[in-house]
Amino acid sequence: MNTASLAHAEDFVPEDEVLRAARQRGTEVGAPPILPGGGAALSFLATAINARAVVEIGTGCGVSGLWLLRGMRADGTLTSVDSEPEHQRLARQTFAEGGFSGSRIRLIVGRALDVLPRLADGGYDLVFCDAAKQEYGDYLAEAIRLLRVGGIVAFDNALWHDRVADPTQRDPDTVAVRELGKLVRADERLRPLMLPLGDGLLAAVKLS
């Protein structure tokens, strides 16, 4: 696809004012959110599997969480983990502006790899990861445990600023994201898909 087609796909489901304001807050505090195309894909996936229980690794300022909530069932709960309390405070503002009450959202402050082991095996429909790239492989292992059969795991920044596809790029974050792709493709419990929206969204369905 050419640049114009990619831009058209990215903007096909536009952000509203609430998401644009949240994006601005995220940029200001150094928590860059998922791009609109990736956010729309998350909302679509949550709707497609009728998601009721979702885990988000990396709350940021609430952009991806709001996309997820909009796609989930009306009685669904989003559990979002982030190590920065200020980011989660701003995320609460985003969720409130988007019309979602506190009963739909469980925010946990802490390092993801300390928090995730406390969550229930097979208790979740979707796990979305957008945090420390060098921990992506560990997030994958936790996500497979957390997901029910038929659930989906998704990772933002799967193309990592066009660096993953360039074999000369060997910085630690790029290598970690590249290795994640190999892990997902090689795991017979998963059926993967790479979506070239935003900075790349890698998704996989848990088969068993």
Order of alpha helices (4+ residues) and beta strands (2+ residues): alpha-alpha-alpha-beta-alpha-beta-alpha-beta-alpha-beta-alpha-beta-alpha-beta-beta
